[in-house]
């Protein structure tokens, strides 16, 4: 590990492993050395395309320590496909899935010893940047690129572990622009930053739930669910928000467990009514399954259930993490042992 800090006490994503894999792209061809190399700072020309025109995106997935000491990547191929989608939507040259997959595996193998035990994991951050040196290319994509796979030993995304979160509901400002909602890029996430900081300052909220004109989509970093005995509901997918792999995993597992699964529009009024006996949670690669205890609408607080993590939320979290850490069967073939 790059230093001796503890992933369970350090902020999520602030510790980095010593090895990284990189590939340079030009004229539609990517060149990869075939092995991990020491982590080092990047050297970028001040006119690099990504610095001026946002030609950069990333992916997020995890590798988990298994009971026999091995390490398994969760839903590797689904994350590779989503990374390719983000790259393509930025009009950069899309690498072959096999190359991305191998670079991720090589990076994880090189840093496997950094993988903490559950509830920790080795976070994997595939990244793509446009490297063409051209400050006159606002209307053209970068012709050259750099792709790399960065690893970070992590604990819980939200400080304090499994605890009830507070969400402030934003009904005026959109989460992001519709054509960018399903791209994992900094330009997407930064649009939620100011609103989230305001909510933290004014309401001591953990996250903002975006519900433009009353139509709920997601928070600044996670998908959103309603659940109660026998039923789970989440917003149907469109291009305005992220198509979460953890979201898809939860829906599949909920169906396996006998829940009635609904993907449809959700309103703020329904959320407020659901809080009477129902449960609310967030999902994401980083957040896993995070219970919500309070929502704030127009400055008014509403408690969800009894304000504590509910039994259905905890049941689904346990089902997910048990597959990830290898303590349960993997009927859908989601683990890739490296």
C-alpha positions as CSV (number, residue, x, y, z in Angstrom):
1,X,0.0,0.0,0.0
2,X,1.2,3.5,-0.7
3,X,1.0,4.3,3.0
4,X,0.0,2.6,6.3
5,X,-3.3,4.4,6.8
6,X,-6.3,2.3,7.9
7,X,-9.1,2.1,5.2
8,X,-11.7,1.7,7.9
9,X,-10.8,5.0,9.6
10,X,-9.6,7.1,6.7
11,X,-12.1,8.9,4.4
12,X,-13.3,6.7,1.5
13,X,-11.1,6.9,-1.5
14,X,-8.1,8.6,0.1
15,X,-5.7,5.6,0.2
16,X,-4.1,4.3,-3.0
17,X,-2.4,1.1,-3.8
18,X,1.1,1.1,-5.2
19,X,0.4,-0.4,-8.6
20,X,-1.6,0.8,-11.6
21,X,-2.2,-0.3,-15.2
22,X,-2.2,2.1,-18.0
23,X,-2.8,2.1,-21.8
24,X,-2.2,4.9,-24.3
25,X,-4.7,5.4,-27.1
26,X,-4.1,6.9,-30.5
27,X,-5.9,6.5,-33.9
28,X,-8.3,4.1,-32.4
29,X,-5.6,1.7,-31.1
30,X,-4.7,1.2,-27.4
31,X,-1.2,0.1,-26.4
32,X,-0.9,-1.7,-23.0
33,X,2.4,-3.0,-21.6
34,X,0.6,-6.1,-20.3
35,X,1.4,-5.7,-16.6
36,X,1.0,-3.3,-13.7
37,X,3.5,-0.6,-13.1
38,X,4.4,1.6,-10.0
39,X,1.8,4.3,-9.2
40,X,3.2,7.7,-10.2
41,X,2.0,11.2,-10.9
42,X,0.7,12.0,-14.4
43,X,2.4,14.6,-16.5
44,X,-0.1,16.5,-18.6
45,X,0.4,19.4,-21.0
46,X,-1.5,22.5,-19.9
47,X,-3.5,22.3,-23.2
48,X,-4.7,18.8,-22.6
49,X,-8.2,18.3,-24.0
50,X,-9.6,16.8,-20.8
51,X,-8.6,19.9,-18.8
52,X,-10.6,22.2,-21.0
53,X,-13.4,20.3,-22.6
54,X,-14.3,17.6,-20.1
55,X,-13.2,14.6,-22.2
56,X,-12.9,12.3,-19.1
57,X,-15.0,9.6,-17.5
58,X,-14.6,6.8,-15.0
59,X,-16.1,3.7,-13.6
60,X,-16.4,2.3,-10.1
61,X,-16.4,-1.3,-9.0
62,X,-15.0,-3.4,-6.1
63,X,-13.0,-6.5,-5.4
64,X,-13.8,-8.4,-2.2
65,X,-11.8,-10.7,0.1
66,X,-13.2,-14.2,0.0
67,X,-13.3,-16.8,2.9
68,X,-10.4,-18.7,1.4
69,X,-8.2,-15.6,1.2
70,X,-8.7,-15.1,-2.6
71,X,-10.1,-11.9,-4.1
72,X,-13.1,-11.7,-6.4
73,X,-14.3,-8.7,-8.5
74,X,-18.0,-8.1,-8.4
75,X,-19.9,-7.9,-11.7
76,X,-16.8,-7.2,-13.7
77,X,-18.3,-7.5,-17.2
78,X,-21.2,-5.3,-16.4
79,X,-18.9,-2.5,-15.2
80,X,-16.7,-2.9,-18.3
81,X,-19.8,-2.5,-20.5
82,X,-20.9,0.7,-18.6
83,X,-17.3,2.1,-18.8
84,X,-17.4,1.5,-22.6
85,X,-20.8,3.3,-22.7
86,X,-19.5,6.3,-20.9
87,X,-16.4,6.5,-23.2
88,X,-18.6,6.2,-26.3
89,X,-21.0,8.9,-25.2
90,X,-18.0,11.3,-24.9
91,X,-17.1,10.3,-28.5
92,X,-13.7,9.0,-27.5
93,X,-12.3,5.8,-29.0
94,X,-13.9,2.9,-27.2
95,X,-11.4,0.2,-26.1
96,X,-12.2,-3.5,-26.6
97,X,-13.9,-5.1,-23.6
98,X,-11.2,-7.7,-23.3
99,X,-8.5,-5.1,-22.9
100,X,-10.4,-3.2,-20.2
101,X,-11.2,-6.5,-18.4
102,X,-7.5,-7.6,-18.5
103,X,-6.2,-4.3,-17.2
104,X,-8.7,-4.3,-14.3
105,X,-7.7,-7.9,-13.4
106,X,-4.0,-7.2,-13.7
107,X,-4.3,-4.1,-11.4
108,X,-6.3,-6.1,-8.8
109,X,-3.8,-9.0,-8.9
110,X,-0.9,-6.6,-8.3
111,X,-2.7,-4.9,-5.4
112,X,-4.6,-8.0,-4.0
113,X,-2.8,-7.8,-0.7
114,X,-4.3,-4.4,-0.1
115,X,-7.9,-5.8,-0.1
116,X,-9.4,-5.5,3.4
117,X,-11.9,-8.0,4.8
118,X,-15.6,-7.3,4.7
119,X,-17.1,-4.7,5.1
120,X,-14.0,-3.3,3.4
121,X,-13.1,-3.8,-0.2
122,X,-10.6,-2.9,-2.9
123,X,-12.2,-0.1,-4.9
124,X,-11.4,-0.1,-8.6
125,X,-11.5,3.2,-10.5
126,X,-11.0,2.7,-14.3
127,X,-10.4,6.2,-15.8
128,X,-10.3,7.6,-19.3
129,X,-9.0,11.0,-20.3
130,X,-8.6,12.8,-23.6
131,X,-5.0,13.8,-23.9
132,X,-4.9,15.7,-27.2
133,X,-3.0,19.0,-26.8
134,X,-5.6,21.3,-28.4
135,X,-7.4,24.3,-26.8
136,X,-9.4,24.9,-30.0
137,X,-11.2,21.6,-29.9
138,X,-14.4,22.5,-28.1
139,X,-16.5,20.9,-30.9
140,X,-14.3,17.9,-31.6
141,X,-13.4,14.9,-29.5
142,X,-9.8,14.2,-28.4
143,X,-7.9,12.1,-30.9
144,X,-5.6,10.7,-28.2
145,X,-6.4,9.2,-24.8
146,X,-5.0,7.7,-21.6
147,X,-6.8,4.9,-19.8
148,X,-5.7,3.6,-16.4
149,X,-7.0,1.4,-13.5
150,X,-6.5,2.9,-10.1
151,X,-7.1,0.9,-6.9
152,X,-8.0,2.2,-3.4
153,X,-8.5,0.1,-0.2
154,X,-11.8,1.3,1.3
155,X,-14.2,0.9,4.2
156,X,-17.7,2.4,4.5
157,X,-18.6,5.3,2.1
158,X,-20.7,7.1,4.7
159,X,-18.8,7.8,7.9
160,X,-20.3,6.0,10.8
161,X,-21.0,2.7,9.0
162,X,-24.6,1.4,8.7
163,X,-26.7,4.3,10.1
164,X,-29.9,6.1,9.0
165,X,-29.1,8.8,6.6
166,X,-30.9,12.2,6.2
167,X,-31.9,13.2,2.7
168,X,-32.8,16.7,1.6
169,X,-35.2,16.7,-1.3
170,X,-34.5,19.1,-4.2
171,X,-37.4,19.8,-6.5
172,X,-36.2,22.8,-8.5
173,X,-32.6,22.2,-9.6
174,X,-32.1,19.2,-11.8
175,X,-29.6,16.5,-10.9
176,X,-27.7,17.1,-14.1
177,X,-28.3,17.6,-17.8
178,X,-30.4,14.7,-19.3
179,X,-27.8,13.7,-21.9
180,X,-25.1,13.4,-19.2
181,X,-27.1,11.6,-16.5
182,X,-25.9,8.2,-17.5
183,X,-22.2,9.0,-18.0
184,X,-19.9,8.6,-15.1
185,X,-17.9,11.8,-15.5
186,X,-16.9,14.6,-13.3
187,X,-19.0,17.0,-15.3
188,X,-22.0,15.0,-14.2
189,X,-21.2,14.8,-10.5
190,X,-20.0,18.4,-10.0
191,X,-23.5,19.7,-10.9
192,X,-24.9,18.2,-7.7
193,X,-22.0,19.5,-5.6
194,X,-23.3,23.0,-4.7
195,X,-26.8,21.8,-3.9
196,X,-25.4,19.0,-1.7
197,X,-23.1,21.4,0.2
198,X,-26.0,23.8,0.8
199,X,-28.1,20.9,2.2
200,X,-25.3,19.8,4.5
201,X,-24.9,23.3,5.8
202,X,-28.6,24.2,6.1
203,X,-30.1,20.8,7.1
204,X,-27.2,18.6,8.2
205,X,-28.2,16.3,5.4
206,X,-26.0,13.5,4.2
207,X,-27.2,13.6,0.6
208,X,-29.7,15.4,-1.7
209,X,-32.5,13.5,-3.4
210,X,-33.2,15.1,-6.7
211,X,-36.9,15.2,-7.6
212,X,-37.3,17.9,-10.3
213,X,-40.9,19.0,-10.4
214,X,-41.7,16.2,-7.9
215,X,-40.2,13.4,-10.1
216,X,-37.7,11.5,-8.1
217,X,-34.6,10.2,-9.8
218,X,-31.5,9.7,-7.6
219,X,-29.2,11.4,-5.1
220,X,-25.9,13.0,-6.0
221,X,-24.1,9.6,-5.9
222,X,-26.7,6.8,-5.4
223,X,-29.8,5.2,-6.7
224,X,-33.0,5.4,-4.6
225,X,-35.4,2.7,-3.4
226,X,-38.6,2.3,-1.5
227,X,-39.2,-1.1,0.2
228,X,-41.5,-2.8,2.6
229,X,-42.6,-6.4,3.2
230,X,-43.0,-8.1,-0.1
231,X,-42.5,-5.0,-2.3
232,X,-39.6,-3.0,-3.7
233,X,-39.9,0.1,-5.9
234,X,-37.3,2.2,-7.8
235,X,-37.4,4.8,-10.5
236,X,-37.5,3.4,-14.0
237,X,-34.4,4.0,-16.0
238,X,-33.9,6.9,-18.5
239,X,-30.9,8.9,-19.7
240,X,-31.2,11.5,-16.9
241,X,-29.6,9.4,-14.2
242,X,-27.1,6.6,-13.6
243,X,-27.9,3.0,-14.5
244,X,-26.5,1.5,-11.4
245,X,-25.0,-2.0,-11.4
246,X,-25.7,-2.3,-7.7
247,X,-29.2,-1.2,-8.4
248,X,-29.6,-4.0,-11.0
249,X,-28.2,-6.5,-8.5
250,X,-30.6,-5.5,-5.8
251,X,-33.6,-5.8,-8.1
252,X,-32.5,-9.3,-9.2
253,X,-31.9,-10.4,-5.7
254,X,-35.2,-8.9,-4.5
255,X,-37.0,-10.9,-7.1
256,X,-35.1,-14.1,-6.0
257,X,-36.3,-13.4,-2.4
258,X,-39.9,-13.1,-3.5
259,X,-40.4,-9.3,-3.5
260,X,-42.7,-7.8,-6.1
261,X,-40.3,-5.6,-8.1
262,X,-41.6,-2.3,-9.6
263,X,-39.6,0.1,-11.8
264,X,-41.8,3.2,-12.4
265,X,-42.1,6.9,-11.7
266,X,-41.9,8.1,-8.1
267,X,-43.3,11.3,-6.7
268,X,-42.4,13.2,-3.5
269,X,-45.9,12.7,-2.3
270,X,-45.5,9.0,-2.5
271,X,-42.2,9.1,-0.7
272,X,-43.8,11.0,2.2
273,X,-46.7,8.6,2.4
274,X,-44.3,5.6,2.2
275,X,-42.5,6.7,5.3
276,X,-45.5,5.5,7.4
277,X,-44.4,2.0,7.9
278,X,-42.2,1.6,4.8
279,X,-38.4,1.8,4.4
280,X,-36.1,3.9,2.1
281,X,-32.6,3.2,1.1
282,X,-29.8,4.2,-1.3
283,X,-27.6,1.9,-3.4
284,X,-24.3,2.2,-5.2
285,X,-20.9,0.6,-5.6
286,X,-19.5,2.8,-2.9
287,X,-22.6,3.1,-0.7
288,X,-23.7,-0.6,-1.1
289,X,-27.1,-0.4,0.6
290,X,-27.5,2.6,2.9
291,X,-30.7,3.1,5.0
292,X,-32.5,6.4,5.1
293,X,-34.1,7.6,8.3
294,X,-35.2,11.1,7.5
295,X,-36.2,13.1,4.5
296,X,-36.5,16.9,4.4
297,X,-39.0,18.5,2.0
298,X,-39.3,22.3,2.0
299,X,-37.6,22.4,5.3
300,X,-40.0,20.0,7.0
301,X,-38.6,16.7,8.3
302,X,-40.4,13.4,7.9
303,X,-39.2,10.3,9.7
304,X,-39.1,7.1,7.7
305,X,-40.6,4.3,9.7
306,X,-39.1,4.5,13.2
307,X,-36.1,6.4,11.8
308,X,-33.8,3.4,12.1
309,X,-32.5,0.9,9.4
310,X,-35.4,-1.4,8.6
311,X,-35.5,-5.2,8.4
312,X,-36.1,-5.3,4.6
313,X,-33.2,-2.9,4.0
314,X,-30.9,-4.9,6.2
315,X,-32.1,-8.2,4.6
316,X,-31.2,-6.9,1.1
317,X,-27.9,-5.5,2.2
318,X,-27.0,-8.8,3.8
319,X,-28.0,-10.7,0.6
320,X,-25.8,-8.5,-1.5
321,X,-22.7,-8.4,0.7
322,X,-22.9,-12.2,1.3
323,X,-22.6,-12.8,-2.5
324,X,-19.8,-10.2,-2.8
325,X,-17.7,-11.6,0.0
326,X,-18.2,-15.2,-0.9
327,X,-20.2,-16.3,2.1
328,X,-23.2,-17.1,0.0
329,X,-23.7,-18.9,-3.3
330,X,-23.3,-16.9,-6.5
331,X,-26.3,-18.2,-8.7
332,X,-25.9,-15.4,-11.2
333,X,-22.2,-15.7,-11.8
334,X,-21.3,-12.3,-10.5
335,X,-18.0,-13.0,-8.9
336,X,-14.7,-13.1,-10.9
337,X,-12.0,-14.7,-8.8
338,X,-8.5,-13.4,-9.6
